[in-house]
Amino acid sequence: MSRQQLSGAIGYRRPESQGSDQVHRWRAFAVLAVSFFITVADLAIVNVALPTIGRKLHMPESALQWVVTGYALTFGGFLLLGGRAADLLGRRRILMVGLAVFTAASLGCGLATAEGFLIAMRFLQGLGAAIVLPAALSIVMNMFPEGAERNKALGVWGAIGASGAAVGVLAGGLLTRYAGWQYIFFLNVPIGAAALALAPRVVPESRLATERRRYDAFGAVTVTGGLSLLVYAVSTAPQAGWGTARTVALLAVSAVLLAAFVVIETRVEAPLMPLRIFRAKTLAGANAVGVLLGGGFFAYIFIGTLYLQQVLGYSPLKAGLAWLVMALSSVAFAGLSQALVTRGSARLVMAAGMAMIGGGILWSTQVPVHGHFWASLAGPFIIVGIGTAFAFIPVSIAGLAGVGEHEAGLASGLINTSQQLGGAIGVAIASTIAATHASTLLYQGTAPAAALTSGFHLAFWACGAIGLAAVPVTYLLVRRDELATAVARTSAKPQPAPADV
């Protein structure tokens, strides 16, 4: 079958002209970007609403954490599987499946009247997000051939990823204050439904061209089980204890499953994650930086929100507005980041971004018990926001460096898995540090506000150290020549071409 015949068989039509092709690509990109945004924002949108949800549904603290953890668990655990399914079964098709699952689960979350049902729907919502995210990014990679447009698209994509968490906190505060906690979930329903309706009209279909579609069932089971257990273990460790038999056993089983996955991938004919992909050292380095980026940044959002509400007494709305400063800083500097990546050293931009994230978080270790936003937090928020703009864009490019279009779903699932796993681990570590130190001080008779602030200070030290650790990792693992080649390819003059199949 010819390329043109195969493209027609899966629903792709060659555009009539380069101009119309550009218009259609950016229309499709808008749908994909919105789909990406709602999945990223939902990682943080519930944070400021948790106290309200707990009161309304009479949920104990031990159950309330699962409103956040349930989403992260399936999101992080199924990203790789979602990416490979998109490559094999059709990226638009899998995107639509993910959107349908995510939208239906969002509706279920908003209608929940009991804790068990809400938590179950959050698990399902995370599964939908894990299907949507790698499919959407791989479609972007296939729609935009190597050229300046792809670089622009990845720049916007990186800005969305960098600002999604902060905007999610703001949206959560606004909706909780003026509409009710249910609307942080109901908001996804019309957006998801609109994206689902538009996808078959404007988003081109593409998939890996192969006569036989072989499925690595054992690889899928071991990696999904191993990643899910890892996220579960680190998310529950603050309550269960890091040294307890339960936590150690979960981590051990996770390690065994992931080790089995590696062995399986070296022996099966069509592996879920071909290990040869890591021969591109820049891709491997980008994923290492992605773990540290997620670990420092998402944990900072989590701990910072607790400080705003528990120490400064901010309402959900006020806490959300505070994070808007970070989101605006990220968006404002995304264009500069894209230009610097294209015209200068992308590796230097990545390292500078991680240095700003780590440094800004460490600046937050000085926040006082009776702090004021503009005097104590605005500066760190702005620096971290700029850092995310400089870090997310080159990390996204590096995470796809040296990868063929036929493995775009795999690579995008991998880089997103790294960031989400890093976030889950970072939140668990920071929460443990803050809670343990604050409890010790409270036992010693320290005032509650002072004890909490001191615990948050230590957590900020940990988050900042995680962010700064990415700077030497960038220079040790990300190869300047490979990253420069990837950037050069995305900066060349684009040529009209159909989506790769």
N, C-alpha and C positions, 0 to 999 in steps of 0.2 A: 504493500500500500504506500502511495506517495505521501510526502509531508502535507501537501494540500488536501489530499483525500482524508488523511488521518485527522487534520485540523477540522475539516468539515464534519467528520464523524462525531466529534465531541463538542460541536457547537461553536467553533470559532470561525469567524469570517475575516478575511484580509481587509483592512481598511482601504477605502477608496483613495485617500490621499494622506500625506504626512500631517497636514493641518487637521483634518478630521480625526485622524488617529490620535493626535495629542489631546483633542477635546474629549474624545471617548475615554482615553486613559485617565485623565484627571477627574472625570465624572466617576469612573469606577474607583479611583483612589479615594475620593471623598466618602464613598460608601464603606470602603475597607477601613479608612481612618476612624470613622465613627464607630464601627464595630470594635476596632482595637481599643478605642478610648473608653467605652463603657466597661470593657473587661478589666482594664487597668484601674480605672477609677473605683471599681467595686472592691478592690483590695483594701481601700482605705475609707470608703464612704460610710461604713458602719461604725467607725471608731468613736466619733463624737456622739453617736446615737445609742451606744451600748447602755449607759445608765438609764436612759428612757425606756429602752426595750426591756431591760431587767425589771424595772418597776411595773410596766404595763403587763408583762407576761409572767410576773412573779418568778423570775429565773434566778437561781443562786449563782454566785460568782463562778463556781466550778463549771456550770453549764453555759454561762454567758460567753466564756472564752471560745466555745465551739462555733459561735456565730462568725468569728473571724477565722479560727483554725480550720473549720470544715471547708471553707472556700479555698484556703491555701493548700490544704491537703490534696484535694483532687486536681486543683490547678497545676501544682508542681508535679504531681505523680503521673499525669496523663499527657503532658506536653509532647514528649517524644513520640508517643504512640499516635497522637493527633497529627503531628507533622508527617509521619510516614504514611498514614492513611490518606492524607491529602495528596501526596505524591503519587500513590498507587491508584486511588479510586476517583480522583478528579478533585482539584482544589476548590472550585466553586461549589461543587456538590457537597463536599465535606464542610465548607464554610456555612452553607445553608443549614446543614444538620446541626452544627454547633450553635448557630443563631437561634434555631427553633428550640433547642434544649435550654439555652441560656435565658431566652425570653419567657418560656413556660415556667422555668424555675423561679425567675424573678417575680412573676405573678403569684406563684405559690408562696414565696417569702412574704409578700405584702398581705396575703390573705391569712397568714398563719395566726392561730390563736393559742397555740401551745408550743412549748419549747422544742419538743421532739420533732414536730413537723417543720418548724423553722430551720432547725439544724440540718434536717434531711434535705430540705430544699437548697440550703447553702452548699451542701456537698454536690448536689446536682448542678447548681449554678457554676461551681468551679469546674466541673466536668465539661460543661458547655464552653466555658472560657478557654479551656485547654484545647478544645477542638477548633475554636474560632481563631485564636492567636497565630499559630504557625501557618494555618491555611491562608490567612489574610496576608501575612508578610511574604510568603512564597509567591502569592499571586502578584504582589507588587514587584517582586524581583523578575517575574516572567513578563509582566506588562511593559516594564521599562527596560529597553535594551541598554547595553553598556553606553553610557553617555552622560551628559550634564543633567538630563531630566531625572535619571535614576538617583544621582547625587542629591538633587533637590528633594526628591520624594523621600529618600532616606533621612534627609535633614528634618523635614516636617515630621516624619515618623519618630525620630529621636526626640524631638521637642514634645510630641504628644506623650511619649513614654515618661519623659522627665517631669512633666507637669501634671500627669494624670493623678498621681497620689495626692498632691496638694489640692488640686481642684476637687477631687473626690471628698476630701475633708470639708472643704468649703460648701459643696453641694449638700453634704450630709447635715451640716449645721443649719443651712437655710431651710431645707425641707423639714427637718425635725422641729424647728422653731415655728414655722408658719403653716405647715401642712400636716405633720404627723410622721412618726418614724416609718410607717408603712410606705410612704411615698419615696423613700430612698430606693425602694425596690420597684414600685409602680412606675417610676420614671423610665426604667429600662424597657418597659413593655411597648409603648408606642415607638420608641427609637429602634428597638430590636425588630418590631414588626415592619417598620418602614424599610429598614436595611434588608430584611428578608424578602420584601416585595420587590425592591429595586435590584437585588443581586442578579437574578436571571436576565434582567433587561440590559444592564450596563456592565456587568463583570464578566470578562471572558473566561471560558473554561480552559483548563490545561491539566495535563497529568503526565506521568512518566510513560514514555513509549516503550512497551514491551509486549511481546506476544503472550507470554505467560505471566500471570500475576501470582507470585509466590509469597506466602505469608509466613513470617517468622513468629509462630504462635508462642513457642517457649521463650524466645527473647522478649516478646511483648509482656508475657506474664511475669518474668523475673525482674525486668527493669521497672515496670509499673508497680509491682509489689515492693521492690526494694526502695524506690523513691518515695512511695506512699508511707512506708514504715519509717523511713528516715525523717520525713516531715512530721509525722505523728509523734515520733520519739522526742524530737527537739522542741516541738510545740507544747508537749505535756510535761517535759522535764522540770520547768519551774515549779509546778505543783507537786509532781511525784518525787522530785529530787534527782539530780544527775547521777548520784552514786548508788541509787536503789537497784535492786535486782531486776525490777521491771524495766527501767530505762536501759540498763546495760544489755538485757536480753533482747529488747527491741532493736537496739543499735547493732547487736551481733547478728541477728537474723537479717537485718537490712544489709549488712556488709556481705553476708554469705550469698544473698540473692543477687546483689550487684556483681560480686565476683563470678557467680554462675553465669550471669548475663555476658560478661566479658568473654568467658570461655565459649559460650554458645555462639557469640558473634564471630569467633575465629574459625568456626567449623561448619556453619550452615551455608547453604548455597546462596540464599538471598537474605542477608542479615538485615534486621531492623535498623541498626546503626553500624554501617561498615566502618571498622576501626581505622581504615586507611584515611578517613577524613581528617584524622588528627596528625597526619603527616604534614599538613599545612600548619607549621608551628604558630603562625599568626592567629589562625582560627583557635588553636588550643589555648594560646595566650589570652585571646579575647574572652574565652569562656572562663578562664581563671579570674580575669579582671571583672567579668560579669558577676561572679559569685561575691566578690568583695564589694562591688558597687551596690548590689542588692542588699548585702549584709549591713553595710554602713548606712545607706540612705533610707531604706524602709524601716529599719529599727529606729533611726532618728525621728522619722515622722511619728512612729508609735509612741516613743518615750516623750517626745516634745508635746504631743497632744495630752498625755497624762499630766505633764507639768502645768500646762495651760489650764486644765480643768481642775486638777486636784490641789494645786498649790496656789495659783493665781485666781482660782474661782471663776474662770471664764465659762460662759454658757456655750452650748454647742455652736450657736451662730457666731459668737465672738471668736471662738477657737478656729472655726472655719475661715473667717475673714483674716485672721492672723496669717494663715498659711497661704493666702492669696498673694502676699508679697513674694514668696518663693516662686510660686507658679508664674507670676508676671515677669520676674527676673529671668526665669528659664526661657520663656517664650521670646523675651526681648533680645536675648543674646544667641538664640538659635541660628539666626542668619549669619552673625559674625563667626560662630563656630563652623558652620558649613563652609564659609569663605576661607577660613584659616585651614581647614582640613584639605580643601581643594588646592590652595596655593602654597601652603607651607608644609610643615611636618605633622602628619596626622598623629604619629606616636607622641610627639611633644604636646599636642592639643589634648590627647587622652590623659597623659600624665599630669598636665596642668589642671584638667578638670577634676581628676581624683584628688590632687593636692588641695584644691579649693573646697571640695566636699569634706575631706578629712579636717582641714584647717578650720573651716566654718563650724563644723560640729564641735571641735575642741574649744573654739571661742565660747560656745554655749555652756561650757563647764563653769563659767563665771557668773551664771544667772543667780541672783539672790533670792531669798525667801519672799521678799516683798518687791519683786521686780516689776518693771514697767516695760511694755512691749517695745516702744521706740528706743528706749535707753538700753535695754538688755538683749532683745531678741531680733530686732529688725536687721541689724548688721549681719549676724550669723545666717539668718534666713536668706538675705540677698546673696551672700557669698556662696552658700550651698546651692541656691537656685542657678546662679551663673555656672557653677561647677557641673551641675547636671546637664546643662546645655552643651558644655564642652566635652563631657564624658560619654553621654549616651550615643551621640552621633558617630564618633569614630569607633566605639565598641560595636555598634550595629554594622558598620562597614567591615570591620575586622572579623566579625563573627561569620561573615559570608565570603571572606577572601579565599580565593582558590577553589571555590565550590562551583560545580557545574549546575546549570539550571535544573537538571533532572533531580538534584539533591537539595533544592532550595528549601523545601518543606522540612527536611531533616535538619539542615543547618539552622533554620529559623527556630525550629522547636528546641534545638540544643541550646542556643544562646538565651532564649527566654526561660528554659528550664534552669539554666545556671543562675539567672537573676532571681527567679522566684525561690529556688532552694536557698540561695544566699540570704534572701529576705527572711525566710522562715527561720533559718539558723540564727541570723542576727537578732531578730526579735526575741527568740528564746533566750539567747545569751544575755542580751541587755535587760530583759525582764527579770531574769534570775539575779543578776548583779544588783539591780535597783531594789527588788523586793527583799533580798537577803540582808543588804546593808541597812535599809530602812527599818526592818524588823529588829535588827540588833540594836539600833539606836533607840527605838521605841521601848525596848525592854530595859534599856539603861536609863530611861526617864527623859529622853530628849523630846521636845515639843513636836507634835505630828508634822507640822509644816516644815520644820527644820530637818526632821528625819527623812521625809520624802524628798526634799530638795537635795540632801546629801546623797541619797540613793540614786537620784537622777543624774547628779554630777558624775558619779562613777560609771553609770551607764553611758553617758555622753563620752567619757574617756574611751570606753570600749568601742563605741561606734566610730569615733574619730580615728582610733588606731586601725580599725578594719579598713576604713577608707584610705588612710595614708599607706597602708601595706600594699595597695594596688600600684603605687608609683614605682617601686623597684621591680614588681612583677611585670609591669608594662615594659620596662627596659630589658628585663631578662628574657622574657618569653615572646614578646611581640617583635617580629623582625621588621626592621625599617624598610627593607627592599620589598618584601611581600606586601606590606601595607601600602607602600607607595605605588606598587603596581596596581593594587585594587582601587586606590583612589584615582590613579591615572585613567584606568578603564572607565570609571564612573564620571570622568571629566571630559571624555572624548565627545566628539560631535555625534549625536544619536542618529541612527538610521532606522527608518520604518521597518518593522518586522513583526510577523505574527508571534503569538505566544508560543514558547517552546513546548513540545508535547513528547 
